[in-house]
Structures are given as C-alpha cells and as structure tokens.
Amino acid sequence: MLSACTLGPDYVRPSMELGDAYKELESGKLGEQMVGASTAELRGWVPAQPGDAALRGDWWQLFSDPTLSQLMLTLQEANPSIIQAEAQYRQAQALLQSARSGFFPTVGASAAGSRSGSGRGPSTTGTVGGDNPSNQFSLSGDVSWEPDLWGKVRRSVEASGASLQASDADLATTRLSMQSTLAQTYFQLRVMDAEKDLLQQTVEAYERSLTMTQNRYNAGIAAQMDVESARTQLENGRTQLLALDWQRAQLEHAIAVLLGRTPASFALAPAKITAQVPVVPVGLPSQLVQRRPDVAAAERRTAEANARIGVAKAAWFPNLTLSAQGGYRSSEWAQWLSAPASFWSLGPALALAIFDGGAREAQLKETRAAYDVQVASYRQTVLTALREVEDYLVQLHVLGQEQITQGRALASARESLRLTRNQYEAGLIDYLSVVQVETTALSTERAALSLMSDRLLTSVQLIAALGGGWDASALEQAEDGLG
C-alpha cells in the first residue's frame, strides 16, 4: 500500500480559451472588393478542410526551388545551433536514465588486505620490543535498496521525462527557426539578384540615353542641361547598383554561417527567382498547441514543474533503506574462504529529518512558485503563437492585394515611360521630363520586387508560425525511445 503512494498534484494541462477560428480568416472582404480578387493564391492561405493535405516537415518543397531544397539538406547536418540543440537533447536523455536508476537496488563489492602492528614500551630488562604484526584479508558484497514509498523517484522520473520531451521540442523549435531563417535569407538574396538585373538594365538604358542626348546636344537640338541631367541620372543608377553588391554579399555570408561554413568557402551563383507564393492550409487555433514546438516545450516544462512539487513533498517523509552485506574476513589466506571466516548482516534503516531550519518548507514553496511561473510562461507562449499566426494571415492577405494594385501601377509606369521617351525623341519635351518619369518607373519596378519579396518572406513566417508540419505526437516517441 505504501509503495502505491505518490505525493504531489497530478498534472493537468493549464486551460486556455483559444477561440473557434482565427479572426483574420473571415476578415478582409472590403479589401478584396477594392482589388477585385479573392482567390486563395492572392491571399496565400486557405482554411484547412477535413482531408486537406497538412503541412509536412519538408515544407520548403511548397516553393519548388531545387537550390533551396539542397541548402535545407545541408542545414540539417551542419548548422551549429541544431547540433547544439541535439547535444542538449542527449543530455536530457542521460538525466532521464539517471532518474530511472532510482527504481533499482545498488549492488557493490569490495576486497581489502592490510598488515598491522603496534609498538611496546621498555621492559624490566630495559629492552624495547613490539607486537608481532598481523594480516587481515576481507572480501564482501553489499546490496541496498530504497523503496519508493512516497513517489519521490516516480515524480523525479516524471519530471525528467517531461524535461526530455521539452528538450525534444526545443530541438524542433531550433530546427524550424534555422530552416525559416535560411529560407528567408535565400529569398532575399534571390530578390536582390532580380533587383540587380533590373538596375543593370536600367543603367544600360541610362547610358544609351546619355549617348543620345550628347549626340543631340552636339547637333544643337538639346541643351547642356539635358546632358547633365542624363549624366546625373546615370551616375545615380550606378551608385544604386554598387550598393547592392555589399548587401548581397552579406546575405551570402549569412547563408554560409547557417550551413556551418566559413563565408570564404561558400558562394551562391546569381540566378533568377523561380519560387512562387504557395497556398498554406491553416487549421484551427486548438490545433496550434499541438503543432507549435515552442508551445509544446512550454507545456512540458509546466508538467516538469508540477512533478517537482511531489519531489519536494516527499522530503517531509522518512526514507526506508533495505541493506544486506556478506563476505569473508580472515588473517590468513588459507582460511580466507572458509566458513568460520564468513560474516553477514541484514536489516532496514529508517531516516527522517527532524529539524532543518525551514529548508524543506522553503523548497516546497519554491517548487510551487516555479510551477506558477511555468503556467504563466505557457499561456504567454500560446498567446504569442496565436498573435503571430493572426499577424501573418492579415499581412499575407494585404500583401496579395497590394501586389495586384502594384501590378496595375507598374503597367501604367511602363506605358508612361514608353510614351515619354517617344515624345523626347520627337523633340516635343526636354530630358528633365524624361528623368522624372524614368525615376518613377524605376521606383515602381523596385517596389514590385519588394512586394514579391515580402510575400515570400511572410509565407515562410506563416508556415513557421503554424509549426512547419511538426506534431506533438513526436514527443511521446522521444521518451518511448529509451525503453
């Protein structure tokens, strides 16, 4: 009956009101009417329905970029942060194994040999002598076991098991964070490649414009002011193009470090961006607590703190230790293993701390306060997760609408530039008018690229906020893997 006692409260997951659906899944109707589009491709997400394909662990495949997929494979093996998290997970495994050892008895053995003697004072004849030295040999074995009467070991194992699961979730959180960072950095680099191509083409156009304006000036058709305006525009374009070089280099260096390589040993050739914004299935808020590894880690640490209360309570009760010892002890080798030289002992020991100056009471209060801390941390983590999903839903939705209107503005800017250049070549306007339109067109082109980049980055952030295909069922497998 005593062995069935387990002190401390049984764990119950802290309750929270999560809501039936995400707020932003139903909002934005007015904006859709303004831009005249409401498709899932525009939004970048769709409410998940029963039977829909959920996010998978290799979520980056949604972007259909082979280079990104190859980089992700390297990331899993070489990223220092992931390697560190894996080592911390192994530490948690060892701690759980150590806690489980408390269920079993301790068996030991010892062997010893000694030779001793003592001195003797002067005799009546004035001589000094000593006792004959003696030998002592012993061989013994001992067994001791402390029954888990009050559940101290069971609560310790429960706490260590929860800590292991939290560490497993931390590993998943780190892995997802590094994957998200790599994808965002990669897309920023590819958009910068597109921006460099745009500026390179623009600079080439400015060079042609300067040559044409110089020729017109030499022919007496254009003014010196037109030539200087064309030259100013060209040099400004070259300056902007040069600024992209160091920005791209820094992104490339960041990718190298994420892959566990030195910047000097890594290079990523420029290429056109091929990724498209995927349609992300969005589940229910109640599913988020099972799919976000950081939420699961906070919940498991709450369970760990709850189990520590039971460990602290068990300190108030006596410890029962059952021990047995047996062996041989003799002064001569020949008699060492004989029956008369054998000895044994068997008996229980009961120990209870009577007074400790309030140490146990303080420890109990500390564990209860630690539990309250973890409950608050868990609820804050859930709220933060819900906010992130709502933020990225509305951001991705609005960015889709912006991309539609920006596309219209881009088409108008290109047409305006074409007409303005024709008027200048016909001698109807001066070059300053062309400069103003070209500046507007370039700004519109770069704004369109920036919107494309923002949509790709927000898609990655939304996928990460939804857990990246992770599921809390992996935590049970982590602990079961120890047997």
C-alpha positions as CSV (number, residue, x, y, z in Angstrom):
1,M,0.0,0.0,0.0
2,L,2.8,2.4,0.9
3,S,4.6,1.8,-2.5
4,A,1.4,2.9,-4.2
5,C,1.6,6.4,-2.6
6,T,2.7,9.2,-4.9
7,L,2.9,12.7,-3.3
8,G,2.2,15.9,-5.2
9,P,-0.6,17.0,-7.5
10,D,-1.4,15.0,-10.7
11,Y,-0.6,17.1,-13.7
12,V,-3.4,18.7,-15.7
13,R,-2.7,20.9,-18.8
14,P,-3.4,24.6,-18.0
15,S,-6.7,25.6,-19.6
16,M,-7.0,28.5,-22.1
17,E,-9.7,30.0,-24.3
18,L,-8.3,29.6,-27.8
19,G,-11.4,30.6,-29.9
20,D,-13.1,28.6,-32.6
21,A,-11.3,30.1,-35.6
22,Y,-8.7,32.7,-36.5
23,K,-10.1,36.2,-36.7
24,E,-8.3,37.1,-40.0
25,L,-9.8,34.1,-41.8
26,E,-13.1,35.9,-42.0
27,S,-11.8,39.5,-42.5
28,G,-10.6,41.5,-45.5
29,K,-13.7,41.2,-47.6
30,L,-13.8,45.0,-48.3
31,G,-10.2,44.9,-49.5
32,E,-10.9,42.0,-51.8
33,Q,-13.8,44.0,-53.4
34,M,-11.5,47.0,-53.9
35,V,-8.9,45.0,-55.8
36,G,-11.4,42.7,-57.5
37,A,-9.9,39.4,-56.5
38,S,-10.4,36.9,-53.7
39,T,-8.6,33.7,-54.6
40,A,-6.5,31.6,-52.3
41,E,-3.5,32.4,-54.5
42,L,-4.0,36.1,-53.7
43,R,-4.4,35.5,-50.0
44,G,-1.5,33.0,-49.8
45,W,-3.6,30.7,-47.4
46,V,-6.8,28.8,-47.3
47,P,-8.8,27.5,-44.3
48,A,-8.0,23.8,-43.9
49,Q,-10.9,21.4,-44.5
50,P,-11.1,17.7,-43.4
51,G,-9.0,15.7,-45.8
52,D,-6.8,18.6,-46.9
53,A,-3.1,17.9,-47.0
54,A,-1.5,19.3,-43.9
55,L,1.9,20.9,-43.7
56,R,4.8,18.4,-43.9
57,G,8.2,18.6,-42.2
58,D,9.8,19.4,-45.6
59,W,7.5,22.4,-46.0
60,W,10.1,24.2,-48.2
61,Q,9.1,21.9,-51.0
62,L,6.0,24.0,-51.4
63,F,8.2,26.7,-53.0
64,S,9.5,24.3,-55.7
65,D,13.1,25.6,-55.6
66,P,15.7,22.9,-56.0
67,T,18.5,25.1,-54.8
68,L,16.7,25.9,-51.6
69,S,15.9,22.2,-51.0
70,Q,19.5,21.3,-51.4
71,L,20.6,24.0,-48.9
72,M,18.0,22.7,-46.4
73,L,19.6,19.2,-46.5
74,T,23.0,20.7,-45.7
75,L,21.4,22.8,-42.9
76,Q,20.1,19.7,-41.1
77,E,23.6,18.2,-40.9
78,A,25.9,21.2,-40.3
79,N,24.1,24.0,-38.6
80,P,25.8,24.7,-35.3
81,S,22.6,25.7,-33.5
82,I,20.9,22.5,-34.5
83,I,24.0,20.5,-33.4
84,Q,24.0,22.3,-30.1
85,A,20.3,21.6,-29.5
86,E,20.8,17.9,-30.4
87,A,23.6,17.7,-27.8
88,Q,21.3,19.3,-25.2
89,Y,18.7,16.7,-26.1
90,R,21.2,13.9,-25.4
91,Q,21.9,15.5,-22.0
92,A,18.2,15.3,-21.2
93,Q,18.2,11.6,-22.2
94,A,21.0,10.9,-19.8
95,L,19.2,12.7,-17.0
96,L,16.1,10.6,-17.5
97,Q,18.2,7.4,-17.5
98,S,19.8,8.6,-14.2
99,A,16.4,9.3,-12.6
100,R,15.1,5.8,-13.6
101,S,18.1,4.2,-11.9
102,G,16.4,5.1,-8.5
103,F,13.9,2.3,-9.0
104,F,16.7,-0.4,-8.8
105,P,18.9,-1.6,-5.9
106,T,22.6,-0.7,-5.6
107,V,25.0,-3.6,-5.7
108,G,28.6,-3.3,-4.7
109,A,31.6,-5.4,-3.9
110,S,34.9,-4.7,-2.1
111,A,38.2,-6.5,-1.4
112,A,40.9,-5.4,1.0
113,G,44.1,-6.6,2.5
114,S,46.1,-5.0,5.4
115,R,49.1,-5.7,7.6
116,S,49.3,-4.0,11.1
117,G,51.2,-4.0,14.3
118,S,51.9,-1.8,17.4
119,G,54.9,-0.7,19.4
120,R,55.6,-1.7,23.1
121,G,57.4,0.3,25.8
122,P,60.7,-0.7,27.7
123,S,60.6,-4.0,29.6
124,T,62.2,-4.6,33.1
125,T,65.4,-5.6,31.4
126,G,65.5,-2.3,29.6
127,T,64.8,-3.6,26.1
128,V,62.2,-2.2,23.7
129,G,60.1,-4.6,21.6
130,G,56.8,-4.8,19.7
131,D,53.9,-7.0,18.9
132,N,54.1,-9.4,16.1
133,P,52.5,-7.8,13.0
134,S,49.2,-9.4,11.8
135,N,47.5,-9.7,8.4
136,Q,43.8,-9.1,7.6
137,F,42.1,-10.0,4.4
138,S,38.4,-9.4,3.5
139,L,36.1,-9.9,0.6
140,S,32.5,-8.7,0.8
141,G,29.4,-7.8,-1.3
142,D,26.6,-5.5,-0.4
143,V,23.1,-4.7,-1.7
144,S,21.0,-1.7,-0.7
145,W,17.6,-0.5,-1.9
146,E,15.4,2.4,-1.0
147,P,11.8,1.6,-1.8
148,D,9.9,4.5,-3.4
149,L,7.4,4.7,-0.6
150,W,6.3,8.3,-1.3
151,G,6.7,8.5,-5.0
152,K,9.9,10.6,-4.9
153,V,11.6,8.5,-7.6
154,R,8.4,8.3,-9.7
155,R,8.0,12.1,-9.6
156,S,11.6,12.6,-10.4
157,V,11.3,10.3,-13.4
158,E,8.1,12.1,-14.4
159,A,9.9,15.4,-14.2
160,S,12.9,14.2,-16.2
161,G,10.6,12.6,-18.8
162,A,8.8,16.0,-19.2
163,S,12.2,17.7,-19.4
164,L,13.3,15.3,-22.1
165,Q,10.2,16.0,-24.1
166,A,10.7,19.7,-23.7
167,S,14.3,19.3,-24.9
168,D,13.0,17.4,-27.9
169,A,10.5,20.2,-28.6
170,D,13.4,22.7,-28.2
171,L,15.3,20.8,-30.8
172,A,12.3,21.0,-33.2
173,T,12.0,24.7,-32.4
174,T,15.6,25.4,-33.2
175,R,15.5,23.3,-36.4
176,L,12.3,25.2,-37.6
177,S,13.8,28.5,-36.7
178,M,17.0,27.8,-38.7
179,Q,15.0,26.5,-41.6
180,S,12.9,29.6,-41.6
181,T,15.9,31.9,-41.3
182,L,17.6,30.1,-44.2
183,A,14.5,30.3,-46.5
184,Q,14.0,34.0,-45.7
185,T,17.7,34.8,-46.3
186,Y,17.7,32.8,-49.5
187,F,14.6,34.5,-50.9
188,Q,16.0,38.0,-50.0
189,L,19.2,37.1,-51.9
190,R,17.3,35.9,-55.0
191,V,15.1,39.0,-55.0
192,M,18.3,41.1,-54.8
193,D,19.6,39.2,-57.8
194,A,16.4,40.3,-59.6
195,E,16.9,43.8,-58.4
196,K,20.5,43.8,-59.7
197,D,19.3,42.6,-63.1
198,L,16.7,45.4,-63.1
199,L,19.3,48.1,-62.2
200,Q,21.8,46.7,-64.6
201,Q,19.3,47.0,-67.4
202,T,18.3,50.5,-66.2
203,V,22.0,51.6,-66.1
204,E,22.4,50.4,-69.7
205,A,19.3,52.3,-70.7
206,Y,20.7,55.4,-69.0
207,E,24.0,55.0,-70.8
208,R,22.1,54.9,-74.1
209,S,20.1,57.9,-73.1
210,L,23.2,59.9,-72.2
211,T,24.8,59.0,-75.6
212,M,21.7,60.0,-77.5
213,T,21.4,63.3,-75.5
214,Q,25.1,64.1,-76.1
215,N,24.6,63.5,-79.8
216,R,21.5,65.7,-79.8
217,Y,23.5,68.4,-78.0
218,N,26.3,68.2,-80.5
219,A,23.8,68.6,-83.2
220,G,22.3,71.7,-81.5
221,I,19.0,70.0,-80.8
222,A,19.3,69.5,-77.0
223,A,20.6,71.8,-74.3
224,Q,23.6,71.4,-72.0
225,M,21.1,70.9,-69.1
226,D,19.7,67.8,-70.7
227,V,23.2,66.3,-71.0
228,E,24.0,67.0,-67.3
229,S,20.6,65.6,-66.3
230,A,21.3,62.4,-68.2
231,R,24.8,62.1,-66.7
232,T,23.4,62.7,-63.2
233,Q,20.8,60.0,-63.7
234,L,23.4,57.6,-65.0
235,E,25.8,58.0,-62.0
236,N,22.9,57.7,-59.5
237,G,21.9,54.4,-61.1
238,R,25.5,53.2,-61.0
239,T,25.7,54.1,-57.3
240,Q,22.5,52.2,-56.5
241,L,23.8,49.2,-58.4
242,L,27.1,49.2,-56.4
243,A,25.2,49.4,-53.1
244,L,23.5,46.0,-53.9
245,D,26.9,44.3,-54.1
246,W,27.7,44.6,-50.4
247,Q,24.1,43.8,-49.5
248,R,24.1,40.6,-51.5
249,A,27.5,39.6,-50.1
250,Q,26.2,39.9,-46.6
251,L,23.2,37.7,-47.3
252,E,25.5,35.2,-48.9
253,H,27.8,35.3,-45.8
254,A,24.7,34.7,-43.6
255,I,23.7,31.6,-45.6
256,A,27.3,30.3,-45.2
257,V,27.2,30.6,-41.4
258,L,23.8,28.9,-41.3
259,L,25.2,26.0,-43.2
260,G,28.2,25.8,-40.8
261,R,30.7,27.0,-43.3
262,T,33.1,30.0,-43.4
263,P,32.0,32.8,-45.8
264,A,35.2,32.4,-47.7
265,S,34.3,28.8,-48.6
266,F,30.8,29.4,-49.8
267,A,29.4,31.0,-52.9
268,L,25.9,31.1,-54.4
269,A,25.8,32.0,-58.1
270,P,23.2,34.6,-59.2
271,A,20.0,33.1,-60.6
272,K,16.5,34.1,-61.4
273,I,13.9,33.7,-58.7
274,T,11.6,30.8,-59.5
275,A,9.7,30.4,-56.2
276,Q,6.0,31.2,-56.1
277,V,4.0,32.1,-53.1
278,P,2.3,28.8,-52.0
279,V,-1.2,28.3,-50.7
280,V,-0.8,27.4,-47.0
281,P,-3.6,25.4,-45.3
282,V,-4.5,27.0,-42.0
283,G,-6.1,24.8,-39.3
284,L,-7.8,25.8,-36.0
285,P,-6.4,27.6,-33.0
286,S,-7.0,24.5,-30.9
287,Q,-4.6,22.6,-33.3
288,L,-1.8,25.2,-32.9
289,V,-0.9,24.0,-29.3
290,Q,-0.2,20.5,-30.8
291,R,1.8,21.8,-33.8
292,R,4.0,24.6,-32.4
293,P,7.1,23.0,-30.8
294,D,7.8,26.1,-28.7
295,V,4.2,25.8,-27.2
296,A,4.8,22.1,-26.6
297,A,8.1,22.8,-24.9
298,A,6.5,25.4,-22.6
299,E,3.7,22.9,-21.7
300,R,6.1,20.1,-21.0
301,R,8.1,22.4,-18.7
302,T,4.9,23.1,-16.8
303,A,4.5,19.4,-16.4
304,E,8.0,19.1,-15.1
305,A,7.5,21.9,-12.6
306,N,4.3,20.1,-11.4
307,A,6.2,16.9,-10.8
308,R,8.9,18.7,-8.8
309,I,6.3,19.7,-6.3
310,G,5.8,16.0,-5.5
311,V,9.6,15.5,-5.1
312,A,9.7,18.4,-2.6
313,K,6.7,17.0,-0.6
314,A,8.4,13.6,-0.3
315,A,11.3,15.2,1.6
316,W,8.9,15.5,4.6
317,F,8.6,11.7,5.0
318,P,11.1,9.2,6.3
319,N,13.4,7.3,3.9
320,L,13.4,3.5,4.3
321,T,16.6,1.7,3.2
322,L,16.9,-2.1,3.0
323,S,20.5,-3.3,3.0
324,A,22.4,-6.6,3.1
325,Q,26.1,-7.4,3.4
326,G,28.1,-10.6,3.4
327,G,31.6,-11.9,2.8
328,Y,34.7,-13.4,4.3
329,R,37.3,-11.9,6.7
330,S,40.5,-13.7,7.9
331,S,44.0,-13.1,8.9
332,E,45.4,-15.9,6.7
333,W,44.9,-16.7,3.0
334,A,44.3,-20.4,3.7
335,Q,41.3,-19.6,5.9
336,W,40.0,-16.7,3.9
337,L,37.2,-18.5,2.1
338,S,36.3,-21.0,4.9
339,A,33.0,-21.0,6.7
340,P,34.3,-19.7,10.1
341,A,35.7,-16.7,8.3
342,S,32.4,-15.7,6.8
343,F,30.2,-12.8,8.1
344,W,26.9,-11.2,7.1
345,S,24.4,-8.5,8.1
346,L,20.9,-7.7,7.1
347,G,18.5,-5.0,8.2
348,P,16.4,-2.0,7.4
349,A,17.2,1.6,8.2
350,L,14.7,4.4,8.7
351,A,15.8,8.0,8.4
352,L,13.8,11.2,9.0
353,A,15.0,14.8,9.3
354,I,13.5,16.3,12.5
355,F,14.7,19.9,12.1
356,D,16.2,21.6,9.1
357,G,15.6,25.3,9.8
358,G,12.7,25.5,7.3
359,A,14.7,24.2,4.3
360,R,12.1,21.7,3.2
361,E,9.3,24.3,3.6
362,A,11.2,26.8,1.5
363,Q,11.9,24.1,-1.1
364,L,8.2,23.3,-1.4
365,K,7.3,26.9,-1.7
366,E,10.0,27.4,-4.4
367,T,8.6,24.4,-6.5
368,R,5.1,25.7,-6.2
369,A,6.2,29.2,-7.3
370,A,8.2,27.6,-10.2
371,Y,5.1,25.9,-11.3
372,D,3.1,29.1,-11.4
373,V,6.0,30.7,-13.4
374,Q,5.8,27.9,-16.0
375,V,2.0,28.2,-16.2
376,A,2.2,31.9,-16.9
377,S,5.0,31.2,-19.4
378,Y,3.0,28.6,-21.2
379,R,-0.1,30.8,-21.5
380,Q,2.1,33.7,-22.8
381,T,3.7,31.4,-25.4
382,V,0.3,30.3,-26.6
383,L,-0.9,33.9,-26.9
384,T,2.2,34.9,-28.7
385,A,1.7,31.9,-31.1
386,L,-1.9,33.0,-31.8
387,R,-0.8,36.6,-32.4
388,E,1.9,35.6,-34.8
389,V,-0.5,33.5,-36.9
390,E,-3.1,36.3,-37.0
391,D,-0.4,38.8,-37.9
392,Y,1.0,36.8,-40.8
393,L,-2.5,35.9,-42.1
394,V,-3.5,39.6,-42.4
395,Q,-0.1,40.6,-43.6
396,L,0.0,37.9,-46.4
397,H,-3.6,38.8,-47.3
398,V,-3.0,42.5,-47.6
399,L,0.3,42.0,-49.4
400,G,-1.6,40.0,-52.0
401,Q,-3.9,42.8,-52.5
402,E,-1.0,45.3,-52.7
403,Q,0.6,43.1,-55.4
404,I,-2.5,43.4,-57.5
405,T,-2.7,47.1,-57.3
406,Q,1.1,47.5,-57.6
407,G,0.9,45.4,-60.8
408,R,-1.5,47.9,-62.3
409,A,0.7,50.8,-61.2
410,L,3.7,49.0,-62.8
411,A,1.9,48.5,-66.1
412,S,1.0,52.2,-66.1
413,A,4.5,53.3,-65.3
414,R,6.0,51.3,-68.1
415,E,3.5,52.7,-70.6
416,S,4.1,56.2,-69.4
417,L,7.8,55.8,-69.8
418,R,7.4,54.5,-73.3
419,L,5.3,57.4,-74.3
420,T,7.6,60.0,-72.7
421,R,10.7,58.6,-74.4
422,N,8.8,58.8,-77.8
423,Q,7.9,62.4,-77.1
424,Y,11.5,63.2,-76.2
425,E,12.9,61.5,-79.3
426,A,10.4,63.6,-81.3
427,G,11.7,66.8,-79.7
428,L,8.4,67.6,-78.0
429,I,9.7,67.7,-74.4
430,D,13.0,68.3,-72.7
431,Y,15.1,65.5,-71.0
432,L,14.2,66.6,-67.5
433,S,10.6,65.3,-68.1
434,V,12.1,62.0,-69.2
435,V,14.2,61.8,-66.0
436,Q,11.2,62.3,-63.8
437,V,9.2,59.6,-65.5
438,E,12.2,57.2,-65.5
439,T,12.7,57.8,-61.8
440,T,9.1,57.0,-61.1
441,A,9.2,53.9,-63.3
442,L,12.4,52.6,-61.6
443,S,10.8,53.2,-58.1
444,T,7.7,51.3,-59.2
445,E,9.7,48.4,-60.5
446,R,11.7,48.1,-57.3
447,A,8.5,48.4,-55.2
448,A,7.0,45.5,-57.2
449,L,10.1,43.4,-56.4
450,S,9.9,44.4,-52.7
451,L,6.3,43.3,-52.6
452,M,7.2,39.9,-54.1
453,S,10.0,39.5,-51.5
454,D,7.6,40.5,-48.7
455,R,5.0,37.9,-49.8
456,L,7.6,35.1,-50.0
457,L,9.1,36.0,-46.6
458,T,5.6,36.3,-45.0
459,S,4.7,32.9,-46.4
460,V,7.7,31.4,-44.7
461,Q,6.9,33.1,-41.5
462,L,3.3,31.9,-41.6
463,I,4.4,28.3,-42.2
464,A,6.8,28.6,-39.2
465,A,4.1,30.2,-37.0
466,L,1.9,27.2,-37.8
467,G,4.6,24.8,-36.7
468,G,6.2,23.8,-40.0
469,G,4.5,20.4,-40.1
470,W,5.6,19.4,-36.7
471,D,3.3,17.5,-34.4
472,A,3.3,16.9,-30.6
473,S,3.0,13.2,-31.1
474,A,6.7,13.1,-31.7
475,L,7.3,13.8,-28.0
476,E,5.9,10.5,-26.9
477,Q,8.2,8.8,-29.3
478,A,11.1,10.6,-27.8
479,E,10.6,9.2,-24.3
480,D,9.5,5.8,-25.5
481,G,12.7,5.5,-27.4
482,L,14.5,5.0,-24.1
483,G,12.5,1.9,-23.3
